[in-house]
Amino acid sequence: MKTSPIFLTTTFIICIGCNKKADQLDHHWTIPTRITQSLEGLGGRVALLNFQSSIIGLQPLNSGMAQCFLLNQDHKSWFEVSLANVPGNHNWTYPLIEESSGSILFPECLTKGDQLVINIFSTSMGANGEFRVQGQTEWSADKRAFFLDARPNMHLNDPGRPGPVGSGPGVVSGSEIYVPYSVDAKEITYRGKTLFVDGSNGPFNDGVLHSTDSGRTWQIERIADFQGMSSAVCKSKGYYYYFVTRMVTDQGFQLWFSRKPDNGSWDAPKVLTKTFANAFGHFVAVSEDDTVHLGWMDRRHEKKRFNLMYPDRQNWEVVYCQRKDSDTNWSKEIILSKGLLYSYWPSMSVEGDKIVVAWWGVRTAPDWHSFNDPNDIYYVTSKDGGKNWTGPLKITDGAKDGITSGEPQTVLLNGVIHLFYTQGKMNLKEESPGLTKLNQAPWPIYYRQRPFPN
């Protein structure tokens, strides 16, 4: 039986319509305004924080200092504010807002001299918008506080080299502060003059540093004993939540969690998803009232490519779920990036029942596509607390012209979505598939906004 030409034409039009809908551009955003520039290429984003009925943008610099931007009173433009008498060479990545005192806390965790050290200083904003240091404290714990049976050749860091501790976003609640950590012990030996460092077998210690007196003293709360990678803490109305990623041999990367009630103890850690993207994956946890909202990069539908060394195509998706304090488990997982082949690094903000999630990616691309390649910024919203979601809409439209847009950071304030993102074009010759494109010049970082969709 022959197929009707009219049927073929109709089918083609329907397919084109579906593709167009999946890549629809939202024209309700304001025109891009350049605020600053990245450190190089996509590196060096501006993180956004709700602060005293306004928004702060913070950008760590290579010098160990930072740039700070504040949303003007018109809630449409930005100006740079100074950071007075702040210490240099500090990690500015995960600031904490202390609502009661109107302060911003900057904790930094690292290992040095076989100790875990947390250094924290607080700033307040003056009438002229300047942020000034109020105080600074430092606390440390010896390796035996984490590993009771630590041997002489077991160390927290390489000799003479301070190391990271997998610390991520923490939380402040009154005078209580929680900062997550993941500590790996390394066995260090010398064979002649050759130094050998082996951290593959641990032991490992994952948990939180907890202060009940606004950071003056701390205690260690151990939660897990596997090799954690990135971690975070957030607080709902009645619970604290701890999240950590890990690599499980022969199973891939996973996202785990634990929670504890106010004045209670941490649950035994449990796996939340077994299809977390990879070592460079990203998750974001945001709490609002009695609910924790969670989004992450997921590999459940990852495709394969013909390559023995790198067989995974890395076509990741953005997945969402939530949990209320009264729930016995997490909600059903929802793929927010449905219709896109590649999606990277979600950012999320919640205001009441309104939720916005933004990421960067592309509807379709060749096997070796990566976050450095031409991508656009996409977003979805929910106006009923995460039960129902819009389909992905594009904010930028440069991927078709070889332009990369990435590192979106979004904040909801008074029913308006505020967005920062980095945008530029690779200026290197095409490299071998799978290799990172390095040494890019700084790219502009843009700001846009739009009212939350009805």
KOLTI-393931 format. One line per field, with one value per residue (C-alpha): residue number from 1; residue in one letter; chain; x, z negated, y. Coordinates in nm, 3 decimals, decimal comma. Each point is the difference from the previous one (the first is absolute). Layout:
N
k = NUM; ...
r = A; ...
c = A; ...
X = X; ...
Z = Z; ...
Y = Y; ...
END
This chain:
454
k = 1; 2; 3; 4; 5; 6; 7; 8; 9; 10; 11; 12; 13; 14; 15; 16; 17; 18; 19; 20; 21; 22; 23; 24; 25; 26; 27; 28; 29; 30; 31; 32; 33; 34; 35; 36; 37; 38; 39; 40; 41; 42; 43; 44; 45; 46; 47; 48; 49; 50; 51; 52; 53; 54; 55; 56; 57; 58; 59; 60; 61; 62; 63; 64; 65; 66; 67; 68; 69; 70; 71; 72; 73; 74; 75; 76; 77; 78; 79; 80; 81; 82; 83; 84; 85; 86; 87; 88; 89; 90; 91; 92; 93; 94; 95; 96; 97; 98; 99; 100; 101; 102; 103; 104; 105; 106; 107; 108; 109; 110; 111; 112; 113; 114; 115; 116; 117; 118; 119; 120; 121; 122; 123; 124; 125; 126; 127; 128; 129; 130; 131; 132; 133; 134; 135; 136; 137; 138; 139; 140; 141; 142; 143; 144; 145; 146; 147; 148; 149; 150; 151; 152; 153; 154; 155; 156; 157; 158; 159; 160; 161; 162; 163; 164; 165; 166; 167; 168; 169; 170; 171; 172; 173; 174; 175; 176; 177; 178; 179; 180; 181; 182; 183; 184; 185; 186; 187; 188; 189; 190; 191; 192; 193; 194; 195; 196; 197; 198; 199; 200; 201; 202; 203; 204; 205; 206; 207; 208; 209; 210; 211; 212; 213; 214; 215; 216; 217; 218; 219; 220; 221; 222; 223; 224; 225; 226; 227; 228; 229; 230; 231; 232; 233; 234; 235; 236; 237; 238; 239; 240; 241; 242; 243; 244; 245; 246; 247; 248; 249; 250; 251; 252; 253; 254; 255; 256; 257; 258; 259; 260; 261; 262; 263; 264; 265; 266; 267; 268; 269; 270; 271; 272; 273; 274; 275; 276; 277; 278; 279; 280; 281; 282; 283; 284; 285; 286; 287; 288; 289; 290; 291; 292; 293; 294; 295; 296; 297; 298; 299; 300; 301; 302; 303; 304; 305; 306; 307; 308; 309; 310; 311; 312; 313; 314; 315; 316; 317; 318; 319; 320; 321; 322; 323; 324; 325; 326; 327; 328; 329; 330; 331; 332; 333; 334; 335; 336; 337; 338; 339; 340; 341; 342; 343; 344; 345; 346; 347; 348; 349; 350; 351; 352; 353; 354; 355; 356; 357; 358; 359; 360; 361; 362; 363; 364; 365; 366; 367; 368; 369; 370; 371; 372; 373; 374; 375; 376; 377; 378; 379; 380; 381; 382; 383; 384; 385; 386; 387; 388; 389; 390; 391; 392; 393; 394; 395; 396; 397; 398; 399; 400; 401; 402; 403; 404; 405; 406; 407; 408; 409; 410; 411; 412; 413; 414; 415; 416; 417; 418; 419; 420; 421; 422; 423; 424; 425; 426; 427; 428; 429; 430; 431; 432; 433; 434; 435; 436; 437; 438; 439; 440; 441; 442; 443; 444; 445; 446; 447; 448; 449; 450; 451; 452; 453; 454
r = M; K; T; S; P; I; F; L; T; T; T; F; I; I; C; I; G; C; N; K; K; A; D; Q; L; D; H; H; W; T; I; P; T; R; I; T; Q; S; L; E; G; L; G; G; R; V; A; L; L; N; F; Q; S; S; I; I; G; L; Q; P; L; N; S; G; M; A; Q; C; F; L; L; N; Q; D; H; K; S; W; F; E; V; S; L; A; N; V; P; G; N; H; N; W; T; Y; P; L; I; E; E; S; S; G; S; I; L; F; P; E; C; L; T; K; G; D; Q; L; V; I; N; I; F; S; T; S; M; G; A; N; G; E; F; R; V; Q; G; Q; T; E; W; S; A; D; K; R; A; F; F; L; D; A; R; P; N; M; H; L; N; D; P; G; R; P; G; P; V; G; S; G; P; G; V; V; S; G; S; E; I; Y; V; P; Y; S; V; D; A; K; E; I; T; Y; R; G; K; T; L; F; V; D; G; S; N; G; P; F; N; D; G; V; L; H; S; T; D; S; G; R; T; W; Q; I; E; R; I; A; D; F; Q; G; M; S; S; A; V; C; K; S; K; G; Y; Y; Y; Y; F; V; T; R; M; V; T; D; Q; G; F; Q; L; W; F; S; R; K; P; D; N; G; S; W; D; A; P; K; V; L; T; K; T; F; A; N; A; F; G; H; F; V; A; V; S; E; D; D; T; V; H; L; G; W; M; D; R; R; H; E; K; K; R; F; N; L; M; Y; P; D; R; Q; N; W; E; V; V; Y; C; Q; R; K; D; S; D; T; N; W; S; K; E; I; I; L; S; K; G; L; L; Y; S; Y; W; P; S; M; S; V; E; G; D; K; I; V; V; A; W; W; G; V; R; T; A; P; D; W; H; S; F; N; D; P; N; D; I; Y; Y; V; T; S; K; D; G; G; K; N; W; T; G; P; L; K; I; T; D; G; A; K; D; G; I; T; S; G; E; P; Q; T; V; L; L; N; G; V; I; H; L; F; Y; T; Q; G; K; M; N; L; K; E; E; S; P; G; L; T; K; L; N; Q; A; P; W; P; I; Y; Y; R; Q; R; P; F; P; N
c = A; A; A; A; A; A; A; A; A; A; A; A; A; A; A; A; A; A; A; A; A; A; A; A; A; A; A; A; A; A; A; A; A; A; A; A; A; A; A; A; A; A; A; A; A; A; A; A; A; A; A; A; A; A; A; A; A; A; A; A; A; A; A; A; A; A; A; A; A; A; A; A; A; A; A; A; A; A; A; A; A; A; A; A; A; A; A; A; A; A; A; A; A; A; A; A; A; A; A; A; A; A; A; A; A; A; A; A; A; A; A; A; A; A; A; A; A; A; A; A; A; A; A; A; A; A; A; A; A; A; A; A; A; A; A; A; A; A; A; A; A; A; A; A; A; A; A; A; A; A; A; A; A; A; A; A; A; A; A; A; A; A; A; A; A; A; A; A; A; A; A; A; A; A; A; A; A; A; A; A; A; A; A; A; A; A; A; A; A; A; A; A; A; A; A; A; A; A; A; A; A; A; A; A; A; A; A; A; A; A; A; A; A; A; A; A; A; A; A; A; A; A; A; A; A; A; A; A; A; A; A; A; A; A; A; A; A; A; A; A; A; A; A; A; A; A; A; A; A; A; A; A; A; A; A; A; A; A; A; A; A; A; A; A; A; A; A; A; A; A; A; A; A; A; A; A; A; A; A; A; A; A; A; A; A; A; A; A; A; A; A; A; A; A; A; A; A; A; A; A; A; A; A; A; A; A; A; A; A; A; A; A; A; A; A; A; A; A; A; A; A; A; A; A; A; A; A; A; A; A; A; A; A; A; A; A; A; A; A; A; A; A; A; A; A; A; A; A; A; A; A; A; A; A; A; A; A; A; A; A; A; A; A; A; A; A; A; A; A; A; A; A; A; A; A; A; A; A; A; A; A; A; A; A; A; A; A; A; A; A; A; A; A; A; A; A; A; A; A; A; A; A; A; A; A; A; A; A; A; A; A; A; A; A; A; A; A; A; A; A; A; A; A; A; A; A; A; A; A; A; A; A; A; A; A; A; A; A; A; A; A; A; A; A; A; A; A; A; A; A; A; A; A; A
X = 0,000; 0,136; 0,017; -0,186; 0,222; -0,247; 0,053; 0,381; -0,022; -0,233; 0,226; 0,304; -0,178; -0,106; 0,358; 0,138; -0,261; 0,102; 0,368; -0,083; -0,208; 0,284; 0,232; -0,236; 0,162; -0,157; -0,013; -0,115; 0,351; 0,165; 0,289; 0,339; 0,198; 0,373; 0,087; 0,359; 0,214; 0,105; 0,353; 0,038; -0,262; -0,270; 0,221; -0,082; -0,375; -0,188; -0,197; -0,330; -0,139; -0,321; 0,099; -0,218; -0,271; 0,264; 0,252; 0,377; 0,224; 0,338; 0,285; 0,319; 0,317; 0,328; 0,176; -0,189; -0,219; -0,349; -0,226; -0,337; -0,309; -0,327; -0,341; -0,108; -0,315; -0,173; 0,055; 0,108; 0,369; 0,315; 0,293; 0,331; 0,059; 0,331; 0,115; 0,190; 0,289; -0,081; 0,272; 0,173; 0,042; -0,339; -0,246; -0,315; -0,193; -0,275; -0,106; -0,274; -0,271; -0,064; -0,346; -0,027; 0,306; -0,001; 0,348; 0,166; 0,230; 0,288; 0,120; 0,307; 0,096; 0,331; 0,252; 0,352; 0,257; -0,216; -0,281; -0,335; -0,022; -0,313; 0,048; -0,310; -0,049; -0,320; -0,084; -0,277; -0,122; 0,023; -0,234; 0,212; -0,015; 0,354; 0,058; 0,235; 0,142; -0,156; 0,210; 0,207; 0,054; 0,197; -0,044; 0,192; -0,015; 0,282; -0,017; -0,074; -0,327; -0,108; 0,193; 0,060; 0,241; 0,203; 0,348; 0,316; 0,012; -0,371; -0,052; -0,287; 0,196; 0,314; 0,315; 0,011; -0,306; -0,340; -0,283; -0,375; -0,257; -0,295; -0,180; -0,309; -0,297; -0,080; -0,285; -0,057; -0,294; 0,019; 0,333; 0,039; 0,220; 0,048; 0,286; 0,038; 0,334; 0,150; 0,343; 0,221; 0,301; 0,308; 0,275; 0,331; 0,322; 0,349; 0,203; 0,337; -0,068; -0,324; -0,326; -0,302; -0,350; -0,286; -0,346; -0,201; -0,074; -0,070; -0,116; -0,267; -0,214; -0,303; -0,218; -0,051; 0,182; -0,263; 0,025; -0,259; 0,162; 0,019; 0,332; 0,215; 0,022; -0,082; -0,071; 0,029; -0,312; 0,095; -0,268; 0,169; 0,327; 0,028; 0,197; -0,225; 0,057; -0,226; -0,232; -0,264; -0,228; -0,339; -0,280; -0,375; -0,242; 0,067; 0,303; 0,360; 0,096; 0,349; 0,080; 0,320; 0,104; 0,211; 0,143; -0,103; 0,221; -0,176; -0,314; 0,107; -0,071; -0,278; -0,160; -0,051; -0,181; -0,059; -0,227; -0,055; -0,276; 0,071; 0,185; 0,020; 0,256; 0,089; -0,161; 0,217; 0,086; -0,213; 0,036; -0,233; 0,087; 0,234; 0,014; 0,182; 0,193; 0,371; 0,287; -0,068; -0,373; -0,192; -0,298; -0,185; -0,212; -0,233; -0,236; -0,322; -0,212; -0,049; 0,126; 0,340; 0,023; 0,280; 0,133; 0,297; 0,174; -0,106; 0,130; -0,295; -0,046; 0,366; 0,092; 0,316; 0,250; 0,258; 0,308; 0,173; 0,150; -0,305; -0,306; -0,258; -0,145; -0,063; -0,343; -0,132; -0,342; -0,127; -0,216; -0,210; -0,161; -0,110; -0,073; -0,223; 0,080; -0,305; 0,083; 0,137; 0,204; 0,094; -0,257; -0,009; 0,293; -0,081; 0,226; -0,008; 0,219; -0,221; 0,054; 0,363; 0,286; 0,264; -0,056; 0,249; 0,023; -0,347; -0,066; -0,323; -0,188; -0,322; -0,241; -0,313; -0,159; 0,197; 0,307; 0,240; 0,276; 0,254; 0,282; 0,188; -0,010; -0,120; -0,280; 0,230; 0,372; 0,274; 0,143; 0,285; -0,203; 0,092; -0,089; 0,277; -0,162; -0,281; -0,293; -0,293; -0,158; -0,330; -0,245; -0,319; -0,240; -0,256; -0,267; -0,140; 0,303; 0,151; -0,306; -0,027; 0,260; 0,015; 0,199; 0,355; 0,023; 0,311; 0,127; 0,295; 0,017; 0,369; 0,088; -0,103; 0,264; 0,277; -0,043; 0,025; -0,230; 0,049; 0,029; -0,352; -0,071; -0,360; -0,184; -0,370; -0,082; -0,354; -0,131; 0,281; 0,262; 0,353; 0,265; 0,377; 0,181; 0,331; 0,016; 0,277; 0,149; 0,288; 0,301; 0,216; 0,034; -0,207; 0,158; -0,018; -0,336; -0,037; 0,275; -0,077; 0,049; 0,228; 0,156; -0,302; -0,007; -0,251; -0,360; -0,277; -0,234; -0,353; -0,306; -0,364; -0,337; -0,365; -0,320; -0,081; -0,233; -0,368
Z = 0,000; 0,094; -0,260; 0,090; 0,075; -0,200; -0,304; 0,031; 0,024; -0,300; -0,205; 0,088; -0,105; -0,332; -0,075; 0,083; -0,228; -0,286; 0,041; 0,013; -0,315; -0,183; 0,097; -0,047; -0,082; -0,282; 0,104; -0,340; -0,139; -0,012; 0,237; -0,129; -0,212; -0,050; -0,373; -0,006; 0,169; -0,077; -0,100; 0,321; 0,226; -0,216; -0,310; -0,271; -0,045; -0,216; -0,275; -0,101; -0,355; -0,145; -0,259; -0,191; 0,268; 0,270; 0,184; -0,031; 0,278; -0,112; 0,234; -0,142; 0,177; 0,069; -0,247; -0,294; -0,020; 0,143; 0,181; -0,151; 0,178; -0,150; 0,165; 0,009; -0,172; 0,339; 0,015; 0,363; -0,009; -0,196; -0,154; -0,137; -0,374; -0,183; -0,246; -0,270; -0,210; 0,109; -0,023; 0,321; 0,146; -0,125; 0,160; 0,073; 0,166; -0,254; -0,206; -0,262; -0,083; -0,370; 0,013; -0,369; 0,004; 0,367; 0,042; 0,270; -0,122; 0,210; -0,118; 0,147; -0,069; 0,089; -0,132; -0,092; -0,240; -0,052; -0,135; 0,138; -0,032; 0,031; 0,028; -0,004; 0,009; 0,003; 0,177; -0,034; 0,251; -0,083; 0,109; 0,309; 0,113; -0,114; -0,160; -0,299; -0,207; -0,346; -0,133; 0,091; -0,175; 0,074; -0,136; 0,073; -0,076; 0,015; 0,228; -0,304; -0,047; 0,332; -0,008; -0,347; 0,130; 0,215; 0,062; 0,016; 0,380; 0,035; 0,092; 0,084; 0,267; 0,209; -0,182; 0,006; 0,221; -0,141; 0,148; 0,066; -0,214; 0,237; -0,183; 0,165; -0,090; -0,372; -0,199; -0,282; -0,241; -0,284; -0,177; 0,155; 0,306; 0,199; 0,252; 0,188; 0,048; 0,153; -0,131; 0,163; -0,181; 0,214; -0,061; 0,073; 0,038; 0,134; 0,204; 0,008; 0,101; 0,180; -0,166; 0,035; -0,092; -0,013; -0,097; 0,185; -0,306; -0,246; -0,270; 0,075; -0,212; 0,123; -0,209; -0,129; -0,219; -0,241; -0,201; -0,258; -0,079; 0,338; 0,099; -0,309; -0,079; 0,204; -0,035; 0,251; 0,095; 0,206; 0,240; 0,245; 0,047; 0,379; 0,240; 0,048; 0,270; -0,007; -0,294; -0,122; -0,295; -0,005; -0,255; 0,028; -0,271; -0,218; 0,145; 0,107; 0,323; 0,102; 0,361; 0,136; 0,331; 0,023; 0,255; -0,044; 0,184; 0,296; -0,068; 0,083; -0,185; -0,256; -0,216; -0,369; -0,281; -0,373; -0,212; -0,366; -0,192; -0,204; -0,314; 0,136; 0,162; 0,361; 0,171; 0,157; 0,352; 0,285; 0,377; 0,163; 0,363; 0,164; 0,328; -0,102; 0,302; -0,081; -0,202; 0,157; -0,058; -0,196; -0,235; -0,171; -0,316; -0,103; -0,299; -0,039; -0,315; -0,059; 0,343; 0,153; 0,379; 0,173; 0,357; 0,153; 0,319; 0,084; 0,234; 0,001; 0,378; 0,087; 0,343; 0,108; 0,270; 0,182; -0,213; -0,230; -0,229; -0,025; 0,088; -0,180; 0,208; -0,303; 0,121; -0,344; -0,115; -0,279; -0,251; -0,290; -0,311; -0,340; -0,353; -0,268; -0,368; -0,038; 0,301; -0,049; 0,321; 0,292; 0,264; 0,350; 0,210; 0,288; 0,302; 0,045; 0,312; 0,203; 0,372; -0,035; 0,071; -0,209; -0,328; -0,256; -0,355; -0,123; -0,214; -0,203; -0,202; -0,201; -0,126; -0,163; 0,256; 0,287; 0,121; 0,285; 0,127; 0,262; 0,171; 0,326; 0,281; 0,353; 0,164; 0,216; 0,081; 0,113; -0,219; -0,146; -0,111; -0,340; -0,223; 0,167; 0,342; 0,136; -0,244; -0,102; -0,336; -0,070; -0,286; -0,140; -0,269; -0,239; -0,168; -0,224; -0,208; 0,247; 0,082; 0,361; 0,227; 0,325; 0,290; 0,057; 0,158; 0,140; -0,142; 0,240; 0,368; 0,087; 0,026; 0,365; 0,064; -0,189; -0,324; -0,342; -0,280; -0,339; -0,380; -0,061; -0,350; -0,086; -0,293; -0,054; -0,176; -0,038; 0,293; 0,240; 0,137; -0,004; 0,209; 0,052; 0,266; 0,187; 0,379; 0,258; 0,294; 0,001; 0,177; 0,020; 0,292; -0,019; -0,245; -0,026; -0,118; -0,376; -0,085; -0,196; 0,185; -0,222; -0,018; 0,115; -0,038; -0,253; 0,121; -0,090; -0,286; 0,077; -0,210; 0,104; -0,177; 0,065; -0,209; -0,117; 0,264; -0,090
Y = 0,000; 0,344; 0,276; 0,316; 0,302; 0,210; -0,228; 0,033; 0,377; 0,020; -0,227; 0,213; 0,319; -0,155; -0,112; 0,342; 0,154; -0,231; 0,092; 0,368; -0,023; -0,174; 0,287; 0,293; 0,337; 0,204; 0,367; 0,132; 0,040; 0,342; 0,067; -0,122; 0,248; -0,060; 0,008; -0,129; -0,265; -0,356; -0,097; -0,200; -0,152; -0,157; 0,014; 0,253; 0,035; 0,250; -0,181; 0,164; 0,024; 0,140; 0,262; 0,247; 0,037; 0,032; -0,221; -0,023; -0,125; -0,135; -0,093; -0,161; 0,117; -0,177; 0,231; -0,150; 0,311; 0,052; 0,244; 0,081; 0,139; 0,122; 0,032; 0,365; 0,119; 0,010; -0,380; 0,040; 0,093; -0,085; 0,182; -0,125; 0,034; -0,016; -0,264; 0,186; -0,148; -0,356; -0,267; -0,101; -0,349; -0,112; -0,241; 0,202; -0,278; -0,082; 0,304; -0,035; 0,254; 0,063; 0,156; 0,095; 0,228; 0,096; -0,147; -0,207; -0,278; -0,130; -0,343; -0,168; -0,362; -0,163; -0,248; 0,107; -0,139; -0,312; 0,213; 0,103; 0,377; 0,211; 0,374; 0,217; 0,375; 0,204; 0,327; 0,253; 0,257; 0,369; 0,277; 0,069; -0,363; -0,081; -0,341; 0,009; -0,286; -0,035; -0,287; -0,303; -0,334; -0,316; -0,352; -0,320; -0,372; -0,254; -0,306; -0,218; 0,185; -0,152; -0,329; -0,143; -0,264; 0,242; -0,142; 0,216; -0,022; 0,087; 0,366; 0,234; 0,186; -0,036; 0,122; 0,380; 0,029; 0,108; -0,205; 0,031; -0,181; -0,027; 0,279; 0,148; 0,222; 0,013; 0,147; 0,251; -0,024; 0,252; -0,056; -0,347; -0,053; -0,320; -0,033; -0,333; -0,176; -0,316; -0,100; -0,264; -0,145; -0,062; -0,252; 0,171; -0,195; 0,062; -0,243; 0,161; 0,358; -0,085; 0,101; -0,231; 0,120; -0,253; 0,121; -0,264; -0,213; 0,278; -0,007; 0,262; 0,228; 0,197; 0,227; 0,351; 0,248; 0,134; 0,320; 0,104; 0,337; 0,177; -0,154; 0,050; -0,373; -0,309; -0,369; -0,283; -0,195; -0,304; -0,126; -0,241; -0,187; -0,021; 0,218; 0,302; 0,259; 0,306; 0,066; 0,246; 0,073; 0,171; 0,040; -0,035; 0,105; -0,303; -0,184; 0,043; -0,178; -0,115; -0,095; -0,154; -0,159; -0,313; -0,241; -0,364; -0,249; -0,165; 0,205; 0,356; 0,321; 0,036; 0,268; -0,085; 0,182; 0,002; 0,214; 0,076; 0,179; 0,310; -0,107; -0,355; -0,231; -0,069; -0,298; -0,267; 0,127; -0,136; 0,010; 0,252; -0,071; -0,250; 0,192; 0,318; 0,135; -0,035; 0,151; 0,340; -0,026; 0,258; 0,006; 0,282; -0,022; 0,284; 0,003; 0,194; -0,036; -0,376; -0,115; -0,073; 0,039; -0,190; 0,011; -0,181; -0,112; -0,353; -0,276; -0,243; 0,039; 0,044; -0,135; -0,180; 0,091; -0,205; 0,070; -0,247; 0,264; 0,231; -0,212; 0,220; 0,281; 0,225; 0,109; 0,084; 0,120; 0,226; -0,189; 0,135; -0,142; 0,131; -0,111; 0,148; -0,045; -0,225; -0,219; -0,350; 0,020; 0,223; 0,088; -0,144; 0,123; 0,236; 0,058; 0,379; 0,008; -0,233; 0,052; 0,109; -0,239; 0,182; 0,189; 0,134; 0,143; 0,105; 0,307; 0,024; 0,260; -0,032; 0,268; -0,139; -0,234; 0,154; -0,191; 0,077; -0,230; 0,115; -0,190; -0,001; -0,253; -0,070; -0,196; -0,208; -0,014; -0,245; -0,277; 0,206; 0,298; 0,150; 0,294; 0,203; -0,035; 0,220; -0,018; 0,216; 0,084; -0,177; 0,028; -0,150; 0,117; -0,144; 0,211; -0,275; -0,097; -0,248; -0,213; 0,124; 0,157; 0,193; -0,141; 0,128; 0,346; 0,165; 0,327; 0,038; -0,089; -0,003; -0,369; -0,009; 0,269; -0,182; 0,199; -0,165; 0,118; -0,162; 0,017; 0,142; 0,125; 0,085; 0,158; 0,070; 0,327; 0,140; -0,202; 0,097; -0,242; 0,147; -0,174; 0,023; -0,204; -0,007; 0,018; -0,016; -0,180; -0,245; 0,150; -0,312; -0,235; -0,315; -0,245; -0,376; -0,134; -0,021; 0,250; 0,315; 0,326; 0,208; 0,346; 0,196; 0,376; 0,146; 0,004; 0,247; -0,089; 0,124; 0,079; -0,040; -0,018; -0,074; -0,026; -0,350; -0,152; -0,021
END
